[in-house]
């Protein structure tokens, strides 16, 4: 019986095991988001205490993400993920024990979350780099859509179930579930058996071809040795492609103003305009948009991924503007759903573009520079909007932030490298060129 379009990617044995590992670990991670917050508030009782824990994790992730990219390119990515999963299981298990036994303190939870941030710094580049090893390149978008579908669906269900666990059995037991989920995911990763294969041809920009037009890349040069040399090689690959650094530079600003407006100012305005329940419905509508986009993109191929991604990501600004205009709730819900679609179209388009056009041996390092550039200004933006929210009219702040967000998103298309980048045609994929693929 033929498989439904999009689910066909699960025919690849190794990807199926990786997908199972991701779903299981994501289940635990989304379950624990609410219990961890309530556990910290129960111990410390203040927003400052909660901030200490969150900042500890974020800073650790930012400090180690470049090193995580180097390690993920140098060693087997499955092994890197297994070690990181083992560390996460151990730390979450320790946190669960401390909370259940009543011995937890803010400093100990902050230290544990910092270790989790280190684990994430290795996990994210490894995950970005491993997918091209698991599926043929013509199915990368479908694979990323399936992964996005599970992530987005669990982001809706997980916090609800986590809240129920807090009420029913307590925060500590929810963290214990998370620890067990990573152990099960660790076992699933151990079932992956990647076959040796030749490096796939990766499109590259050359002086003789327009930007983004696929041409065969030269064979990979011998990899440099040493941390500094490998970081330099990753940086050289990062800046060599205009579309990569342009998008990351733009998202340094977009993430700073977007998270500042949506996470700090919007909830305050929403409380006065549509109430707590309305704000919850808005976030739910956004999640619905995310899920819908993944369903569509599992079947519809994006020919110019960055054009689609940047046009759609501009839609993320719509609910900001609508909330600032004090529009009716049902209109805001529609805008939030549209924003969810926009976020997911960009995420899938961007991930697939990196995996298709960046040589696999440096993909994790390039991804780590992407993550560093995209995330590093977020705390500054959130702090700035916390100050602005008390100094200027919040409605106007949301409206003008939304306008700036949309304009800056679309303005990236002024870059020829961004707007001309194309997905790799099936005839240039490894499957059609005879390049060996993972077996299973």
FENLIN-V268464 format. One line per field, one symbol per residue. burial: I if it has 16 or more other C-alpha atoms within 10 Angstrom, else O. Layout:
BEGIN
burial=???
END
This chain:
BEGIN
burial=OOOOOIOOIIOIIIIIIIIIIIIIIIIIIIIIIIIIOIIIIOIOOOOOIIOIIIIIIIIIIIOIIIIIIIIIIIOOIIOIIIIIIIIIIIIIIIIIIIIIOOOIOIOOIIIIIIIIIIIIIIIIIIIIIIIIIIIIIIIIIIIIIIIIIIIIIIIIOIIOIIIIIIOOOIIIIIIIIIIIIIIIIIOIIOOIOIOOOOIIIIIIIOOOOOIIIIIOOOOOOOOOOOOOOIIOIIIOIIOOIOIIIIIIOIIIIIIIIIIIIIOIIIIIIIOOIIOOOIIOIIOIIIIIIIIIIIIOIIIOIIOIIIIIIIIIIIIIIIIIIIIIOIOOIOOIIIIIIIIIIIIIIIIIIIIIIIIIIIIIIIIIIIIIIIIIIIIIIIIOIIOIIIOIIOOOOIIOIIIIIIIIIIOIIIOIIOOOIIIIIIIIOOOIIIIOOOOOIIOO
END
